């Protein structure tokens, strides 16, 4: 009998978040599932790793169907690292991260704990996908995107994600029958216009609260932002080689 694919599931919203619980439920239809996820919310942690503190790993039984389900005190990247080192007895066939409560499209991929977990898996030679829904609500309706998550996962396992590439998948906040399809896109050029709101605590000590506005500077119709705005699921192939290859020749002409 053919062995089922082993799928590692993680996220950045915490192991009890509705998004990861839906992702676990979908992945159980596809393969054998192991879960290692943060014991509390770790949004916006990017590719942070824990080096100045110890990590704890607690076996939990949130889903009675799973034998391997662990809550980790660290970041999403810590979760992937410790899963590969301490939990799994074979290399996963796939790592899926999410489903994130909120967007990870465009420049948000840089800050995302969800996508950093997927990238960490990719760096370890494991095909990986990060899933995000454009709804920050804890009670977001993930059921609406269930068939799309399953389809993308099935296709990734069947066709194999290209080497050194991780998929960044974002879903518009729409009902299943309102989603127009899936588009493979490039990352839109966008930025955050940010500032810090300075306040005083009751003891008169100053503190700061970061706030900002997302600004899409890209008018292209081949981007993730365009796809999402127009009712499509966006799939952006991301690679973790950050070399600007096109700049090497130009910089070699400098008097270095």
Secondary structure, 3 states (H helix, E strand, C coil): CCCCCEEEEECCCCCCCHHHHHHHHHHCCCCEEEEEEECCCCCCCCCCCCCCCCCCEEECCCCCCCCCEEEECCCHHHHHHHHHHHHCCCCCCEEEEEEEECCCCCCHHHHCHHHHHHHHHHHCCCCEEEEEECCCCCCCCHHHHHHHHHHHHHHHHHHCCCCCEEEEEEECCCCHHHCCEEEEEECCCEEEEEEEEEEECCCCCEEEEEEEEEEECCCCCCEHHHHHHCCEEEEEEEECCCCCHHHHHHHHCCCC
